[in-house]
Amino acid sequence: MEELGEFWIACKTLGVESLEQWYYISCGQNTCYKKVVPINGLLHCKKCGRDWKEGIVRYKVLLRVKDKSMDVPILLWDREVAELVGVSAENLLKKYGVEYEGIPLELLALTNRKMLLKIKMKKQQVYGLQVPFTVIAIDRGSDAIAKFCGDLEGDGVVGVGSPLLDDEGSVMNTDEDFFVGHDVVNLGDDYEDVVEVNDG
C-alpha cells in the first residue's frame, strides 16, 4: 500500500474491537514476527522457510480510538501491548487458556486511556477510515499527553492525521520537535511483514 506519511495523533481509547483473537503465533525465531501456519504437525514460517514445534505467542490487538472529530481503529502489536498491560502475550494466554473466547480483563483495562500515537497513514485509509492504522510509536505518560489530549471534547485536540502544533502554531514534523526528553516507545519497522489484521 502506498504510504502517505506518518503523523502523531492525540486520542482516547474507546475499547477493544475483538474481531478475532487478541494474539497470534509467530515464527519461533525471536526476530521474526511472521504468523506461522500448521503443516504436517509443525508450524511453518513462510518468511524464514523454517519449521517449528512451537512458535512465539504475540499480541495483535485492534483498538478503537477517538479524537475531537471522529473515531478510528488502530492496530497494536506485541511490543506496545506488552508495555501497556505489563504482561507478555504468552503469560496472558497461559492465564486464560486457549479455550477462552472473551477479551482478557488486562486488555479491557486499555479502555479510556489518553495516548499520543504515531501512525502510518496509507492510501486506502483516505477512502475508508475503517482500515486500521498501524501504530509505530507511542507515548505512555509524558506531560505532552496533558498538553495535547486534555479534554477530548474541547479545543486544542487535533484531528486524526492532523499534525500537532507547538505553542506558536508551527507544525512539529519531527520526533525531535515533539518528544525531546519524553517517555516514548519507538516501534520501528519490526512489524512490517506481519499478517494483516483480517488474516485467519
Helices and strands as residue ranges (DSSP letters): E 3-16, E 23-26, E 37-39, E 42-44, E 51-52, E 56-66, E 71-77, H 78-85, H 89-96, H 105-108, E 114-122, H 123-127, E 133-139, H 143-148, H 175-178, E 184-186
